[in-house]
């Protein structure tokens, strides 16, 4: 450091900057990208943090996701949010690392055949309906099945999604979730109710969510919005206020 101060006095600030450039290890591209990205601080309310990390998402959807998670598990480290009010041609899945205040994924995601074509409009908890389900899920273990690497989901809302495990509603990769499929058909392919993602990101995305993390799926369904225990949880309001 004393040699650097001598250099500054002798040659001026421009040569000192050059000296630092030559003697300091190169910064990674990830570090530089994070340095130019506004950070959401851990002390900020959860809904505000989610909105800052995902400005493309509907703030009301993120507010509801934050309320549900704050009610279920305020110490959760990861949260995925799906906004089924958007068409399948849009990236409507976000995966947040809450512990590090980072957006990990912003991706395409499918809905069930029984829920609609490009737009999902019908949702169900009924086996063999091939419809997607709404509400809050807890993630379980990952496994290799007929759809490749997959993630089991536990529905937490009685009568809304609590038959997800019985219905084999899992997150998995699928070749019908791609931009090329959209260009051919005007929409994504559809599942039997599973939130399928691009095959290329299935493994890292599932690994980021497995083992007791959370998934929140949204659609402006009046009955669910009015009756969900996680959306009307007084504890959730209190926890949000304290965050």
PyMOL commands that set and color helices and strands:
alter all, ss='L'
color gray80, all
select helices_A, chain A and resi 2-11+13-23+29-35+46-53+59-72+113-115+179-185+199-209+222-227+234-242
alter helices_A, ss='H'
color red, helices_A
select strands_A, chain A and resi 78-83+93-97+102-107+135-145+148-155+170-174+196-198+214-218
alter strands_A, ss='S'
color yellow, strands_A
deselect
rebuild
show_as cartoon
